[in-house]
Structure formats: structure tokens, C-alpha cells
């Protein structure tokens, strides 16, 4: 079998071997590997004809859809670099991203015209725009955009020769923009080698095969969602793609209909699912995964009851290296608070404030070494230098994550806090995660988020935002009493605000920047 040197080979090899197998289920329609490959190749040729060359950046600004999937693989076959941008992105932020990566082409959806139209007009580098659903009226309104094309005109289902191969595995495959919650978004540069290594490592411990049916309700604009599609296609499985988890009952019905075996989620998604209290036949599900934040222990137990035949994988990672750790399901009972051990072919350790390796039990910064570590931030050498520093082998760079963690005597990792999230109150350092975990352990609490707010006396006061389970009656003073029994006095929130819901980002993370 031909070796996969480029990310595109994973898809191309599967399409060549099993062209008639169903690759994707989207909007209740089924698409074969052969059809997706033919349409991707057609689009790849169109991009090349429109001036896209090796290493050029192509932005895909669209929702989870078959068009986004086709575009991803087409950009790679065209020897270019793909960057999928979340459809909820606003004009100014999109314009920044287009200018930042100097996008050569944009693939987008007519329904997003109000956002992408002004953004593209502000970016002189864009030389071609492909629009899904482009009608005559929109063509008139967007007529000033460079080399405007309708999706249907560039994605014919016809055999074409491959685009001549130009890349090698150390070339960039993708740029994934971070959320930019603390400033301007940064483009995480990932090479073909980075993404192939991540796909192989995660697929190994999840044991993904061609028999798997993987649900993807997570945005393809985020690496957790994107890799569901990549891993599913690499194995020759089937991916069930949904735009979101906004309607959990409908999504769960689809899960049952399609006999889904892989269920990736995030804590906020699982909280919504658990709140339904609705019985579903989920016997086909083989594994459940979580990332973005460690699952509260009580949620782990509830998930195991909800998915009685599934293995539950608690995982941890960041875009800069895709995945750091996973907790083997067999260890859930004895290490429920841990985010696990290093993923295959990855090494990790903790350093103290002096940059020295810390022993077990000491909290310090997590460092990651391995082939999944990013190339750097796109054209941000200073930010890159803060994250990528010399490793133990001469000439190599390792990732300083900016996350405070600790290792136990068995080498299992425990996430404590982001370094930039630690709250300094009464002269003490308070990790928000510890306070949140304490609150989440209180019966009747569904979600919790903890921040520091300015206080003249304390420096920062600890404020907690709490969402209760439906029908639960619990006031702020009762929550505070529970915290006093379980936490040191300086970690107890001085303010507790009950809310019906917490603000979420497109990938399901709680947006603390919107809390005050």
C-alpha cells in the first residue's frame, strides 16, 4: 500500500479503494467516497485555474456541510493551505483573518453575504471567490468581487486527472485560528506531518475502523470537529455531519437511525443531553469522547449510565498540538479527576517557575514534545517564540502550553488552570477549575463558571456563575455553604449569580470573557 505522506492521501486512498461506500451523511443525504472525491478534484482544478498555487491560503467560510467537506479536501489537492472559519464569525474578524493569512481564494455561502462581502472587499490579496447557492440577484450584488464563481459551476461530478503533486509532508496543510479571547486571533500552522501524526495517534487509542459511524455536531472550523471527519475518512468509515447540537432530541434520533458508534462531545453538550432525561436506545455507540475541559466526575457517571455499552474517553488538548492526553476508560474509576496519559507517540512533562522539570505532585506548566506540535503561529514570531522553545534534543522545539497541571506518581495528568486564568485573591492564587469542580459536585448544579472581578480590598474577588438543573431549587447562600465545607476560605466565591444559561462559543466552550 502506498504510504500516506500528505494529509490528502488519507482521503484519496480510501476513495480509490471503496468508491461506492457511504462516506458522509449530511442533511439526510448520503454521499459516497467516489462522489466526494470527484467533486473535490473538480474544485481543486478550478482553484488552480484561478491562480491558487502551492502554499497559497484558501479560506472556507461556511457551516458544517457537504460543501465544506469537499472544499477541505479540494484545497489540499490543489497543494494549498486550508483554513476553515466558523460561520458565526463577524465581518471585522473575518476581514482580519483574510488579511492576516493573505488569503488567495475564499469559498463561502450566499447566506453569509452580509459578512463576507465587506470582508473580502477589504482584502486586496483575494483573487477568487466561490459562492455556494449563488443566484442572479446575489451575483449582481457581489459582482465587484474578484473572479466570482458559483459553486455549481466548479464542482462537477466528472472524472478528471489528479492535480500534479507539489507538496511534501513538512509543508503547511492548514491554518486553524484560535478564538482570540485575549486579543487578536492567532493562526496555528499545522503541517501535513502534524495532522497525519495526530490522526494516527488518536485513531489508534480509539480503535477507529471502517465499521465506525462517527457523529460530528462540532464545528469543522475547530480541530475537534475537523478531526472527526479526517479520522472517519482515513478509516473508510461513515461520518454523520450535523450543523450543531441545538436540537438534541432530533440529533439523538439521527444517532439511533444511523447506528452511530462514535459520539464526540464537549461538557456543555453532555450537560444539555443529560438534562433531557429522555431514554434513547444508544446500544450501538462504542465510544464517547470529551475534550475542551475535563468532565466533572458526576457527569462521567451519568454518561456511563446514559451510554451503558460505550467506553468513555476523557481527553485534553489544545489547538497548538491537537491532543495531549487521554484517560483510558479502564482508569475512570481509579483516576476520575485525571485527563489521563500522553497520547501515543507524544511525551509530556511539567516545569516549575525556574523552567526545571518538576516532580510528581508539583503544579507547573505543561510541556508537550512530539510530531503533533504546531509549526508556529502564522507570521507571529514573538508569540511563536513564547510557545515553542528548545527541547531536550539539540535543534528541536517543544510546546510550552501555558496550562498549569500536575502529574501523579503513576504519570497521570491533572489539569489545574490556564496560567492566564489564575485568580489572585487575598494574596493567594486560586485556580478557577478547582472552584468550578467543587460547585459542579453539588447536587442540582448543571454548569458553573468562575472568574475574578476587581476588588479594592481583595485584589480580585471570586465570582461564580451557576446554572441549575431543571426544577432544582437552590439559592446562592446554599451553594456558598457547600463551598465553605469543601474549599479553603480564600477560594470560596464571594459572589454567586444564578443564571438560566451561560454564554457559549461556537465549539461549546463557556465564554468567560462575556461574564462580569
C-alpha positions in Angstrom: 0.0 0.0 0.0 1.3 3.5 -0.9 2.5 5.4 2.1 0.4 8.5 3.1 2.9 11.3 3.0 0.3 14.1 2.7 -3.0 14.5 4.5 -4.9 14.4 1.2 -3.7 10.8 0.7 -5.9 9.6 3.6 -9.0 10.6 1.7 -7.7 9.7 -1.8 -6.6 6.2 -0.8 -10.0 5.5 0.8 -11.9 6.9 -2.2 -9.8 4.8 -4.6 -10.3 1.6 -2.5 -14.0 1.9 -1.7 -15.5 4.5 -4.1 -19.1 3.3 -3.6 -19.1 3.2 0.2 -21.0 5.9 2.0 -18.6 8.5 3.4 -20.9 11.2 4.6 -24.5 11.7 5.8 -25.5 15.3 5.8 -28.9 17.0 5.7 -30.4 13.4 5.4 -28.5 12.9 2.2 -25.8 10.2 1.6 -22.6 10.8 -0.3 -20.1 8.2 -1.5 -16.4 8.4 -1.3 -16.2 8.4 -5.1 -18.6 11.3 -5.5 -16.9 13.4 -2.9 -13.5 12.7 -4.4 -14.7 13.6 -7.9 -16.3 16.9 -6.8 -13.2 17.8 -4.7 -10.9 17.2 -7.7 -13.1 19.4 -9.9 -12.9 22.2 -7.3 -9.1 21.6 -7.0 -8.7 22.1 -10.7 -10.9 25.2 -10.6 -8.8 26.7 -7.8 -5.6 26.1 -9.8 -7.2 27.7 -12.9 -8.0 30.7 -10.8 -4.4 31.2 -9.7 -4.1 29.2 -6.5 -0.5 27.9 -6.2 1.5 25.7 -3.8 1.3 27.2 -0.3 -1.4 29.7 -1.0 -4.0 30.1 1.7 -7.7 29.4 0.9 -10.3 30.3 3.4 -13.5 28.3 3.7 -16.1 30.4 5.4 -19.1 28.1 5.7 -21.2 25.9 8.1 -20.9 22.2 8.6 -22.0 20.9 5.2 -21.0 18.7 2.3 -19.6 21.7 0.6 -17.2 22.4 3.4 -16.1 18.8 3.4 -15.5 18.9 -0.3 -13.7 22.2 -0.1 -11.3 21.0 2.6 -10.0 18.1 0.5 -10.0 20.2 -2.7 -7.8 22.9 -1.2 -5.3 20.2 -0.1 -5.3 18.5 -3.6 -4.6 22.0 -5.1 -1.4 22.0 -3.0 -2.7 24.9 -1.0 -3.3 25.6 2.7 -6.9 25.4 4.0 -8.4 27.5 6.8 -12.0 26.8 7.8 -13.6 29.8 9.5 -16.7 29.5 11.7 -19.9 30.9 10.1 -20.7 32.9 13.1 -17.6 35.0 12.7 -18.3 38.7 12.2 -17.1 40.9 9.4 -14.2 42.7 11.2 -12.8 39.4 12.5 -13.2 37.7 9.1 -11.5 40.6 7.4 -8.6 40.4 9.9 -8.2 36.7 9.2 -8.3 37.2 5.4 -5.7 39.9 5.6 -3.6 38.1 8.2 -3.1 34.9 6.1 -3.2 36.8 2.8 -5.9 34.5 1.5 -5.7 33.9 -2.2 -9.2 32.5 -2.5 -12.4 32.3 -0.5 -15.1 29.6 -0.6 -18.3 30.6 1.1 -22.1 30.5 1.3 -24.5 33.1 -0.1 -26.4 33.1 3.2 -23.3 34.7 4.7 -23.1 37.5 2.1 -23.6 40.3 4.7 -20.4 39.2 6.4 -18.1 38.0 3.7 -19.0 40.7 1.1 -17.5 43.6 3.1 -14.7 41.5 4.4 -13.5 40.3 1.0 -13.7 43.9 -0.3 -11.2 44.9 2.4 -8.6 42.2 1.4 -6.6 43.0 -1.7 -5.0 39.6 -1.7 -8.2 37.7 -2.5 -8.2 36.9 -6.2 -11.1 34.4 -6.4 -14.4 33.9 -4.6 -16.6 30.8 -4.9 -20.1 31.1 -3.5 -22.4 28.2 -2.6 -26.0 29.0 -3.7 -25.1 32.0 -5.8 -28.3 33.2 -7.6 -28.7 36.0 -10.1 -29.6 38.6 -7.5 -26.6 37.8 -5.4 -24.3 37.7 -8.5 -25.4 41.3 -9.2 -24.8 42.4 -5.6 -21.4 40.7 -5.5 -20.4 41.5 -9.0 -17.4 43.6 -7.8 -15.8 40.6 -6.0 -12.7 39.1 -7.8 -13.3 36.2 -10.1 -16.8 35.4 -8.7 -17.9 31.8 -9.4 -20.9 29.8 -8.5 -20.3 26.5 -6.5 -22.2 24.5 -9.0 -20.0 25.7 -11.9 -16.8 24.5 -10.3 -17.7 21.2 -8.6 -19.0 18.9 -11.4 -19.2 15.2 -10.7 -17.0 14.1 -13.6 -13.6 12.2 -13.8 -10.6 14.4 -14.0 -6.8 13.7 -13.8 -5.2 14.4 -10.4 -3.8 17.8 -9.8 0.0 17.5 -10.1 1.5 16.8 -6.7 3.8 19.6 -5.4 3.8 19.5 -1.6 5.9 17.4 0.8 4.9 16.5 4.4 6.6 19.4 6.1 4.6 21.9 4.1 1.6 23.5 5.7 -1.8 21.8 5.3 -4.0 24.0 7.5 -4.2 27.2 9.5 -6.6 27.0 12.4 -7.3 30.3 14.0 -7.6 30.4 17.8 -10.6 32.1 19.4 -8.6 35.2 20.2 -10.4 35.7 23.6 -7.4 37.5 24.9 -6.6 39.5 21.8 -6.3 39.2 18.0 -6.8 35.6 16.7 -3.6 33.7 16.0 -3.3 31.3 13.1 -2.0 27.9 14.3 0.1 26.5 11.5 -0.2 22.7 11.0 1.9 20.7 8.6 0.8 17.6 6.7 3.1 15.7 9.1 1.4 17.3 12.2 -2.1 16.3 11.0 -1.2 12.8 9.9 0.5 12.1 13.2 -2.5 13.4 15.2 -4.9 11.3 13.1 -2.8 8.2 13.5 -2.3 8.7 17.3 -6.0 9.4 18.2 -7.3 6.7 15.8 -5.1 4.2 17.5 -6.3 4.6 21.0 -10.0 5.0 19.9 -9.5 1.9 17.6 -11.4 3.5 14.8 -12.2 1.2 11.8 -14.2 1.2 8.6 -17.1 -0.1 10.6 -17.4 3.0 12.7 -20.1 5.6 12.2 -18.9 8.9 13.7 -21.2 11.7 14.7 -19.9 15.2 14.1 -22.0 18.1 15.5 -18.9 20.0 16.4 -17.8 22.8 14.0 -15.4 21.8 11.3 -13.8 25.2 11.9 -12.4 23.8 15.2 -9.9 21.0 15.3 -12.0 18.7 17.4 -14.8 18.7 14.9 -12.4 18.6 11.9 -10.6 15.6 13.0 -13.8 13.6 13.4 -14.2 13.9 9.6 -10.5 13.2 8.9 -10.3 10.1 11.1 -13.6 8.8 9.8 -12.4 9.1 6.2 -9.0 7.8 6.9 -10.5 4.6 8.2 -13.1 4.3 5.5 -15.9 4.8 8.0 -19.0 7.0 7.8 -19.4 10.5 9.2 -22.8 11.8 10.2 -22.4 15.6 9.9 -24.8 18.0 11.7 -24.6 21.8 11.9 -24.9 21.9 15.7 -26.4 20.3 18.8 -29.0 23.0 19.1 -31.8 20.4 18.8 -30.5 17.5 20.9 -33.7 15.3 20.6 -33.6 15.5 16.8 -29.8 14.8 16.8 -30.3 11.8 19.1 -33.0 10.4 16.8 -30.5 10.6 13.9 -27.8 8.9 16.1 -30.2 6.0 16.6 -31.3 5.8 12.9 -27.7 5.8 11.6 -26.5 3.4 14.3 -23.7 5.8 15.4 -20.8 4.2 17.1 -18.6 7.2 17.9 -20.0 10.1 19.9 -17.6 13.1 20.4 -18.8 15.9 22.6 -17.9 18.7 25.0 -19.0 19.2 28.6 -21.7 21.8 27.7 -23.2 19.4 25.1 -23.3 16.5 27.5 -24.9 18.7 30.1 -27.7 19.5 27.6 -28.1 15.8 26.8 -28.2 14.8 30.4 -30.8 17.5 31.1 -33.2 15.9 28.7 -34.0 12.9 31.0 -35.2 11.2 27.8 -34.5 7.5 27.2 -32.7 6.6 24.0 -31.5 3.3 22.6 -27.8 4.0 22.4 -26.6 0.5 22.3 -24.8 0.9 19.0 -22.4 3.5 20.5 -19.0 2.1 21.0 -17.2 5.1 22.4 -17.8 8.6 23.8 -15.1 11.2 23.8 -14.8 14.5 25.6 -12.4 17.4 25.3 -12.3 21.2 25.8 -12.4 20.7 29.6 -12.2 17.8 32.0 -15.5 16.2 32.6 -16.9 16.6 36.1 -16.9 13.3 37.9 -20.7 13.3 38.3 -21.0 13.8 34.5 -18.7 10.8 33.9 -21.0 8.6 36.0 -24.1 10.0 34.3 -22.6 9.4 30.8 -21.7 5.8 31.7 -25.4 5.3 32.7 -26.6 7.0 29.5 -24.2 5.1 27.3 -24.1 1.7 29.0 -22.3 -0.2 26.3 -19.8 2.6 25.4 -16.3 3.3 26.6 -16.0 6.9 27.9 -12.7 8.7 26.9 -11.9 11.9 28.9 -9.3 13.8 26.8 -7.4 17.0 26.9 -5.6 19.1 24.3 -5.2 22.4 22.6 -5.1 23.5 19.0 -1.3 24.0 19.1 -0.8 20.2 19.3 -4.2 18.9 18.7 -4.3 16.4 21.6 -2.2 16.0 24.7 -3.7 13.2 26.8 -6.5 10.7 27.1 -7.8 8.7 30.1 -8.1 5.0 29.2 -11.7 4.0 30.1 -10.3 1.3 32.4 -8.9 4.1 34.6 -12.0 6.1 35.0 -12.8 4.6 38.4 -9.4 5.0 39.9 -8.4 8.3 38.3 -11.7 10.1 37.7 -10.2 13.6 38.1 -7.4 13.0 35.7 -7.2 13.9 32.0 -5.0 10.8 31.5 -1.7 9.8 30.0 0.1 11.1 26.9 -1.4 10.1 23.6 0.7 7.6 21.5 3.9 9.0 20.1 3.8 12.0 22.4 5.9 12.9 25.5 4.9 15.4 28.3 6.3 16.8 31.5 5.8 19.6 34.0 8.2 22.5 34.6 8.4 24.8 37.6 8.8 28.6 37.7 12.5 28.1 37.1 11.9 26.0 34.0 13.2 22.8 35.6 11.3 19.5 35.4 9.0 19.2 38.4 8.5 16.0 40.4 5.1 14.3 40.8 2.5 16.4 42.7 4.0 19.8 41.9 1.9 22.2 39.9 3.7 23.8 37.0 3.5 24.5 33.2 2.7 21.6 30.9 5.3 20.9 28.1 4.5 18.8 25.1 7.0 17.1 22.8 6.1 15.2 19.6 5.2 15.3 15.9 1.8 16.9 16.6 3.3 20.1 17.9 2.5 23.0 15.6 4.9 24.7 13.2 4.1 28.0 14.9 1.7 30.9 14.7 1.3 32.4 11.2 3.7 35.3 10.9 3.8 35.9 14.6 7.4 35.1 15.5 7.3 36.7 19.0 4.1 34.7 20.0 5.7 31.6 18.5 8.9 32.0 20.4 6.9 32.2 23.7 5.2 28.9 23.0 7.9 26.9 21.1 11.2 26.7 23.0 14.3 24.5 22.8 13.7 20.9 23.9 16.0 18.2 25.3 17.4 17.2 21.9 19.6 19.8 20.2 17.7 21.7 17.4 14.2 20.6 18.4 11.4 22.8 19.7 8.8 21.8 22.2 5.4 23.3 23.2 5.0 25.3 26.4 1.3 25.1 26.7 0.5 27.9 29.2 -1.5 25.4 31.2 -0.9 24.7 34.8 -1.1 21.0 35.5 0.4 18.3 37.8 1.4 14.7 37.4 0.8 12.0 39.9 3.2 9.2 40.8 1.8 7.0 38.0 2.3 9.6 35.3 -1.3 10.7 35.0 -2.0 14.3 34.3 -4.4 16.6 36.2 -5.4 20.0 34.7 -5.4 22.8 37.2 -5.9 26.1 35.2 -4.8 28.2 32.3 -1.9 30.3 33.5 -3.6 33.5 32.4 -6.8 32.5 34.2 -5.4 32.1 37.8 -7.2 34.5 40.1 -5.1 36.3 42.7 -7.3 36.9 45.7 -6.2 37.9 49.2 -2.6 37.4 48.0 -3.3 33.7 47.2 -3.5 32.0 43.8 -6.9 30.5 43.1 -7.4 28.1 40.1 -10.9 28.6 38.7 -11.2 25.0 37.7 -10.9 23.8 41.3 -13.8 26.1 42.4 -15.9 25.1 39.4 -15.4 21.4 40.1 -16.4 21.9 43.7 -19.6 23.7 42.6 -20.4 21.1 40.0 -20.2 18.4 42.6 -23.2 20.0 44.4 -26.4 18.0 43.6 -28.6 20.0 41.3 -25.9 22.1 39.7 -25.7 21.7 35.9 -22.9 24.2 34.9 -20.5 26.6 36.6 -18.0 29.2 35.6 -15.7 31.1 37.9 -13.9 34.4 37.2 -12.1 37.1 39.1 -13.5 40.6 39.4 -11.7 43.7 40.5 -11.9 44.4 44.3 -10.1 47.2 46.2 -9.7 45.1 49.3 -9.1 41.6 47.9 -7.3 42.5 44.7 -9.7 40.1 42.8 -12.9 38.8 44.2 -14.1 35.3 43.2 -17.4 35.3 41.4 -19.3 32.2 40.3 -22.0 31.9 37.7 -24.2 28.8 38.2 -26.8 27.1 36.1 -29.1 24.7 37.9 -30.8 21.5 36.7 -34.4 21.9 35.6 -36.8 22.0 38.6 -34.0 22.3 41.2 -34.4 24.9 43.9 -31.1 26.1 45.3 -30.0 29.6 46.3 -26.7 31.3 46.3 -26.2 31.1 50.1 -26.7 27.3 50.0 -24.0 27.0 47.3 -21.7 29.2 49.3 -22.2 27.0 52.4 -21.2 23.9 50.3 -18.1 25.7 49.1 -17.0 26.6 52.6 -17.2 23.0 53.6 -15.0 21.8 50.7 -12.6 24.7 50.0 -10.1 26.9 51.8 -11.7 30.2 52.8 -9.8 32.2 50.2 -11.2 30.0 47.4 -14.8 30.4 48.4 -16.7 32.7 45.9 -17.7 36.0 47.5 -20.4 36.4 44.8 -22.6 33.8 43.2 -25.0 34.6 40.4 -27.6 32.1 39.2 -28.3 32.1 35.5 -30.6 30.3 33.1 -27.7 29.6 30.8 -24.1 30.6 30.2 -22.6 32.2 27.0 -21.0 29.6 24.7 -18.6 29.8 21.8 -19.3 28.0 18.6 -17.4 24.9 19.8 -19.4 24.7 23.0 -16.9 26.2 25.4 -18.2 28.6 28.1 -17.2 32.2 27.1 -15.9 33.7 30.3 -15.0 36.9 28.5 -18.7 37.6 28.3 -19.2 37.2 32.1 -18.8 40.0 34.5 
